[in-house]
């Protein structure tokens, strides 16, 4: 059982996520039955979609619906075009080094399948009207409808990766 302090921190994290996700010009917070925390989803000015299942995991797509970055299990994952690089802060002595591990094909497939299943669960809840919108910015934007369309496209087959991020090899 979580302590009151841990519960409070999670509540603050959720409130902060919706308030601080200002890069998402349009965003909404949803209560999803299959998720232990609220889901915040929204769009950047470029049209790219981000989905936060609480503070972890989160998935960021480009405007074409290809996975660009993710934060899962405390690790950052970034597209390399053909695979994902897992970036993890490693503390050795008094220094912090950013360790990189490019996922081999089997790890990549497992990661993408898990992400796709998580997104399909959200999509299924939205389609079944089991998801409740708690707040939306701007009000009345009806983001659930747009989100359904984009998630249908994203999970129609295996998740695809965005091209490598410029300057991030």
Phi, psi and omega in degrees: 000138182280151179283160177302325179295314179297319179297316179299317181299319179295321177299316180295319177304315180297314180298317181296321183301313180292319182287321187269353180280051186290343175294339177272101183301324176237130181207157179214152177247131184237144168265118184244122184307322184280354183252135179289336179235167178292156179252128174251128181225145180189181187234137173280170179303327181289349183095000180285144186260140171233140178231119179249115174266081193068199179287343182201123009270165170220151184229134180239129182244158172276178184297340178270002178084018178263140182295127181253313180212161175208156173234112186221129177061031179084359180250147174269134175241133183229138180297142171242013182092298181264340180210184174249143171260129173270124180248125185225132176286125179243122181266123176230112183064232181263006183246157176242126180243138177272107179274141181238136177225113175282127184291128171291167187308316183294319178293321178299313180299318178297314180301310182295322177295317178297316179297316180298317180296321179296316180291323177296323178298316176298314179301314180300319178296319178295317181292328181273002182059031176271352184263135180249126177280118182275321177200157184213137177233121354287156180301140176078014182284345180054050183293335180302320180296315179295320180298318178302312180300316181290319178294324176302317180292317184293318185263009181300329177218199176299146177297139178254156182260143174290161173300162179304147178284127183305131178077006183237071179263000000 
